[in-house]
Amino acid sequence: MSTYGCEYCSNFVYDEDLDAYSCSVDMDEDDFARLAEGRQTKGCPFFCAGDEYQVVKHQAV
């Protein structure tokens, strides 16, 4: 888990319909309430680093 903000998450994508960025994770109501109220102390459990080089890191060795 990470404490980075949403802007660093690969699940934070641009939605053309909303003309804004939003989370693409399909959360249930309990997960969303926990995040919205700040009860999640270790960061978002759905955080996935948006590192575009993560795929090729194993090739550098």
N, CA, C and O atoms as CSV, one atom per row, in Angstrom:
chain,resi,resn,atom,element,x,y,z
A,1,MET,N,N,0.836,-1.185,0.000
A,1,MET,CA,C,0.000,0.000,0.000
A,1,MET,C,C,0.873,1.238,0.000
A,1,MET,O,O,2.035,1.192,0.404
A,2,SER,N,N,0.328,2.302,-0.439
A,2,SER,CA,C,1.119,3.508,-0.553
A,2,SER,C,C,0.341,4.711,-0.054
A,2,SER,O,O,-0.889,4.708,-0.011
A,3,THR,N,N,1.083,5.736,0.321
A,3,THR,CA,C,0.449,6.964,0.778
A,3,THR,C,C,0.548,8.056,-0.279
A,3,THR,O,O,0.271,9.221,0.007
A,4,TYR,N,N,0.947,7.687,-1.513
A,4,TYR,CA,C,1.004,8.661,-2.594
A,4,TYR,C,C,-0.398,9.121,-2.936
A,4,TYR,O,O,-1.380,8.441,-2.638
A,5,GLY,N,N,-0.481,10.281,-3.566
A,5,GLY,CA,C,-1.767,10.804,-3.976
A,5,GLY,C,C,-2.274,10.131,-5.240
A,5,GLY,O,O,-1.536,9.416,-5.916
A,6,CYS,N,N,-3.511,10.363,-5.542
A,6,CYS,CA,C,-4.156,9.737,-6.692
A,6,CYS,C,C,-3.456,10.071,-8.010
A,6,CYS,O,O,-3.460,9.251,-8.928
A,7,GLU,N,N,-2.865,11.242,-8.120
A,7,GLU,CA,C,-2.248,11.636,-9.388
A,7,GLU,C,C,-1.074,10.740,-9.784
A,7,GLU,O,O,-0.648,10.779,-10.938
A,8,TYR,N,N,-0.540,9.935,-8.866
A,8,TYR,CA,C,0.550,9.017,-9.161
A,8,TYR,C,C,0.065,7.587,-9.399
A,8,TYR,O,O,0.875,6.693,-9.647
A,9,CYS,N,N,-1.221,7.369,-9.327
A,9,CYS,CA,C,-1.798,6.028,-9.458
A,9,CYS,C,C,-2.169,5.751,-10.913
A,9,CYS,O,O,-2.678,6.628,-11.611
A,10,SER,N,N,-1.911,4.521,-11.362
A,10,SER,CA,C,-2.264,4.171,-12.741
A,10,SER,C,C,-3.776,3.979,-12.909
A,10,SER,O,O,-4.261,3.893,-14.037
A,11,ASN,N,N,-4.517,3.913,-11.812
A,11,ASN,CA,C,-5.980,3.813,-11.872
A,11,ASN,C,C,-6.653,5.173,-11.994
A,11,ASN,O,O,-7.871,5.245,-12.154
A,12,PHE,N,N,-5.881,6.245,-11.923
A,12,PHE,CA,C,-6.393,7.609,-12.005
A,12,PHE,C,C,-6.338,8.021,-13.474
A,12,PHE,O,O,-5.291,8.444,-13.966
A,13,VAL,N,N,-7.457,7.899,-14.167
A,13,VAL,CA,C,-7.494,8.093,-15.613
A,13,VAL,C,C,-8.430,9.242,-15.999
A,13,VAL,O,O,-9.316,9.640,-15.243
A,14,TYR,N,N,-8.196,9.750,-17.198
A,14,TYR,CA,C,-9.023,10.841,-17.720
A,14,TYR,C,C,-10.321,10.274,-18.279
A,14,TYR,O,O,-10.306,9.342,-19.082
A,15,ASP,N,N,-11.428,10.835,-17.856
A,15,ASP,CA,C,-12.755,10.429,-18.330
A,15,ASP,C,C,-13.272,11.523,-19.260
A,15,ASP,O,O,-13.548,12.641,-18.827
A,16,GLU,N,N,-13.399,11.187,-20.540
A,16,GLU,CA,C,-13.838,12.190,-21.516
A,16,GLU,C,C,-15.271,12.652,-21.274
A,16,GLU,O,O,-15.602,13.806,-21.544
A,17,ASP,N,N,-16.122,11.763,-20.767
A,17,ASP,CA,C,-17.513,12.138,-20.498
A,17,ASP,C,C,-17.603,13.185,-19.399
A,17,ASP,O,O,-18.395,14.124,-19.491
A,18,LEU,N,N,-16.788,13.022,-18.357
A,18,LEU,CA,C,-16.794,13.975,-17.240
A,18,LEU,C,C,-15.869,15.156,-17.482
A,18,LEU,O,O,-15.963,16.170,-16.791
A,19,ASP,N,N,-14.970,15.032,-18.463
A,19,ASP,CA,C,-13.951,16.038,-18.747
A,19,ASP,C,C,-13.092,16.303,-17.515
A,19,ASP,O,O,-12.756,17.443,-17.195
A,20,ALA,N,N,-12.745,15.197,-16.828
A,20,ALA,CA,C,-11.946,15.284,-15.606
A,20,ALA,C,C,-11.292,13.935,-15.340
A,20,ALA,O,O,-11.652,12.921,-15.938
A,21,TYR,N,N,-10.323,13.946,-14.427
A,21,TYR,CA,C,-9.682,12.702,-14.011
A,21,TYR,C,C,-10.486,12.070,-12.885
A,21,TYR,O,O,-11.044,12.768,-12.038
A,22,SER,N,N,-10.539,10.735,-12.884
A,22,SER,CA,C,-11.250,10.026,-11.822
A,22,SER,C,C,-10.636,8.642,-11.651
A,22,SER,O,O,-9.870,8.175,-12.494
A,23,CYS,N,N,-10.985,8.008,-10.559
A,23,CYS,CA,C,-10.475,6.676,-10.254
A,23,CYS,C,C,-11.263,5.640,-11.038
A,23,CYS,O,O,-12.494,5.662,-11.047
A,24,SER,N,N,-10.551,4.733,-11.695
A,24,SER,CA,C,-11.223,3.722,-12.515
A,24,SER,C,C,-11.498,2.422,-11.769
A,24,SER,O,O,-12.016,1.473,-12.359
A,25,VAL,N,N,-11.161,2.362,-10.481
A,25,VAL,CA,C,-11.383,1.150,-9.689
A,25,VAL,C,C,-12.866,1.015,-9.361
A,25,VAL,O,O,-13.520,1.988,-8.986
A,26,ASP,N,N,-13.382,-0.186,-9.503
A,26,ASP,CA,C,-14.779,-0.461,-9.200
A,26,ASP,C,C,-14.892,-0.802,-7.708
A,26,ASP,O,O,-14.831,-1.970,-7.323
A,27,MET,N,N,-15.057,0.237,-6.872
A,27,MET,CA,C,-15.138,0.059,-5.415
A,27,MET,C,C,-16.575,-0.189,-4.995
A,27,MET,O,O,-17.519,0.261,-5.643
A,28,ASP,N,N,-16.719,-0.921,-3.884
A,28,ASP,CA,C,-18.059,-1.038,-3.319
A,28,ASP,C,C,-18.289,0.151,-2.380
A,28,ASP,O,O,-17.374,0.938,-2.137
A,29,GLU,N,N,-19.484,0.278,-1.867
A,29,GLU,CA,C,-19.842,1.442,-1.045
A,29,GLU,C,C,-19.004,1.538,0.224
A,29,GLU,O,O,-18.648,2.637,0.649
A,30,ASP,N,N,-18.688,0.408,0.827
A,30,ASP,CA,C,-17.899,0.426,2.061
A,30,ASP,C,C,-16.484,0.940,1.819
A,30,ASP,O,O,-15.972,1.743,2.599
A,31,ASP,N,N,-15.849,0.480,0.741
A,31,ASP,CA,C,-14.503,0.950,0.407
A,31,ASP,C,C,-14.497,2.448,0.133
A,31,ASP,O,O,-13.622,3.175,0.604
A,32,PHE,N,N,-15.481,2.899,-0.632
A,32,PHE,CA,C,-15.554,4.313,-0.964
A,32,PHE,C,C,-15.775,5.162,0.286
A,32,PHE,O,O,-15.157,6.217,0.428
A,33,ALA,N,N,-16.642,4.721,1.187
A,33,ALA,CA,C,-16.906,5.462,2.422
A,33,ALA,C,C,-15.652,5.538,3.287
A,33,ALA,O,O,-15.363,6.581,3.872
A,34,ARG,N,N,-14.906,4.433,3.368
A,34,ARG,CA,C,-13.667,4.415,4.142
A,34,ARG,C,C,-12.665,5.430,3.605
A,34,ARG,O,O,-12.034,6.150,4.378
A,35,LEU,N,N,-12.517,5.489,2.293
A,35,LEU,CA,C,-11.583,6.441,1.697
A,35,LEU,C,C,-12.063,7.879,1.849
A,35,LEU,O,O,-11.271,8.772,2.147
A,36,ALA,N,N,-13.359,8.104,1.645
A,36,ALA,CA,C,-13.910,9.457,1.723
A,36,ALA,C,C,-13.839,10.024,3.138
A,36,ALA,O,O,-13.636,11.226,3.311
A,37,GLU,N,N,-14.001,9.183,4.138
A,37,GLU,CA,C,-13.976,9.647,5.533
A,37,GLU,C,C,-12.570,9.677,6.112
A,37,GLU,O,O,-12.367,10.173,7.221
A,38,GLY,N,N,-11.607,9.158,5.382
A,38,GLY,CA,C,-10.234,9.165,5.870
A,38,GLY,C,C,-9.941,8.082,6.883
A,38,GLY,O,O,-8.961,8.181,7.621
A,39,ARG,N,N,-10.769,7.048,6.937
A,39,ARG,CA,C,-10.545,5.956,7.886
A,39,ARG,C,C,-9.469,4.993,7.407
A,39,ARG,O,O,-9.029,4.132,8.169
A,40,GLN,N,N,-9.045,5.123,6.174
A,40,GLN,CA,C,-7.994,4.271,5.619
A,40,GLN,C,C,-6.656,4.877,6.039
A,40,GLN,O,O,-6.229,5.883,5.472
A,41,THR,N,N,-5.994,4.277,7.021
A,41,THR,CA,C,-4.780,4.865,7.593
A,41,THR,C,C,-3.517,4.574,6.786
A,41,THR,O,O,-2.546,5.324,6.884
A,42,LYS,N,N,-3.507,3.519,6.003
A,42,LYS,CA,C,-2.304,3.145,5.265
A,42,LYS,C,C,-2.369,3.523,3.803
A,42,LYS,O,O,-1.585,3.005,3.007
A,43,GLY,N,N,-3.256,4.390,3.426
A,43,GLY,CA,C,-3.387,4.783,2.037
A,43,GLY,C,C,-4.427,3.948,1.310
A,43,GLY,O,O,-5.077,3.083,1.897
A,44,CYS,N,N,-4.565,4.216,0.064
A,44,CYS,CA,C,-5.560,3.528,-0.756
A,44,CYS,C,C,-5.129,2.084,-1.016
A,44,CYS,O,O,-4.010,1.853,-1.476
A,45,PRO,N,N,-5.992,1.113,-0.733
A,45,PRO,CA,C,-5.630,-0.286,-0.986
A,45,PRO,C,C,-5.587,-0.626,-2.474
A,45,PRO,O,O,-5.094,-1.691,-2.845
A,46,PHE,N,N,-6.088,0.250,-3.321
A,46,PHE,CA,C,-6.119,0.015,-4.758
A,46,PHE,C,C,-4.999,0.741,-5.494
A,46,PHE,O,O,-4.939,0.695,-6.723
A,47,PHE,N,N,-4.105,1.415,-4.753
A,47,PHE,CA,C,-3.041,2.190,-5.376
A,47,PHE,C,C,-2.124,1.284,-6.192
A,47,PHE,O,O,-1.678,0.241,-5.716
A,48,CYS,N,N,-1.857,1.691,-7.404
A,48,CYS,CA,C,-0.937,0.982,-8.284
A,48,CYS,C,C,-0.064,2.034,-8.944
A,48,CYS,O,O,-0.560,2.858,-9.712
A,49,ALA,N,N,1.231,2.015,-8.653
A,49,ALA,CA,C,2.139,3.036,-9.162
A,49,ALA,C,C,2.052,3.130,-10.677
A,49,ALA,O,O,2.041,2.115,-11.374
A,50,GLY,N,N,1.991,4.324,-11.166
A,50,GLY,CA,C,1.912,4.576,-12.601
A,50,GLY,C,C,3.283,4.655,-13.236
A,50,GLY,O,O,3.548,5.573,-14.012
A,51,ASP,N,N,4.151,3.725,-12.928
A,51,ASP,CA,C,5.519,3.715,-13.429
A,51,ASP,C,C,5.554,3.049,-14.795
A,51,ASP,O,O,5.433,1.827,-14.891
A,52,GLU,N,N,5.719,3.833,-15.850
A,52,GLU,CA,C,5.707,3.257,-17.192
A,52,GLU,C,C,6.945,2.415,-17.490
A,52,GLU,O,O,6.954,1.669,-18.469
A,53,TYR,N,N,7.995,2.519,-16.664
A,53,TYR,CA,C,9.199,1.726,-16.872
A,53,TYR,C,C,9.194,0.423,-16.071
A,53,TYR,O,O,10.138,-0.360,-16.172
A,54,GLN,N,N,8.174,0.185,-15.299
A,54,GLN,CA,C,8.112,-1.007,-14.461
A,54,GLN,C,C,8.143,-2.283,-15.308
A,54,GLN,O,O,8.689,-3.298,-14.876
A,55,VAL,N,N,7.580,-2.241,-16.470
A,55,VAL,CA,C,7.521,-3.412,-17.336
A,55,VAL,C,C,8.898,-3.820,-17.819
A,55,VAL,O,O,9.176,-5.012,-17.949
A,56,VAL,N,N,9.770,-2.853,-18.089
A,56,VAL,CA,C,11.077,-3.160,-18.670
A,56,VAL,C,C,12.212,-3.182,-17.657
A,56,VAL,O,O,13.363,-3.374,-18.047
A,57,LYS,N,N,11.933,-2.993,-16.382
A,57,LYS,CA,C,12.992,-2.978,-15.379
A,57,LYS,C,C,13.742,-4.306,-15.325
A,57,LYS,O,O,14.957,-4.315,-15.129
A,58,HIS,N,N,13.045,-5.420,-15.495
A,58,HIS,CA,C,13.693,-6.712,-15.428
A,58,HIS,C,C,14.664,-6.930,-16.585
A,58,HIS,O,O,15.546,-7.783,-16.480
A,59,GLN,N,N,14.534,-6.199,-17.667
A,59,GLN,CA,C,15.421,-6.334,-18.821
A,59,GLN,C,C,16.747,-5.599,-18.622
A,59,GLN,O,O,17.717,-5.875,-19.328
A,60,ALA,N,N,16.799,-4.669,-17.671
A,60,ALA,CA,C,17.988,-3.864,-17.441
A,60,ALA,C,C,19.083,-4.639,-16.719
A,60,ALA,O,O,20.235,-4.204,-16.700
A,61,VAL,N,N,18.746,-5.761,-16.133
A,61,VAL,CA,C,19.729,-6.547,-15.367
A,61,VAL,C,C,20.601,-7.375,-16.237
A,61,VAL,O,O,21.473,-8.087,-15.739
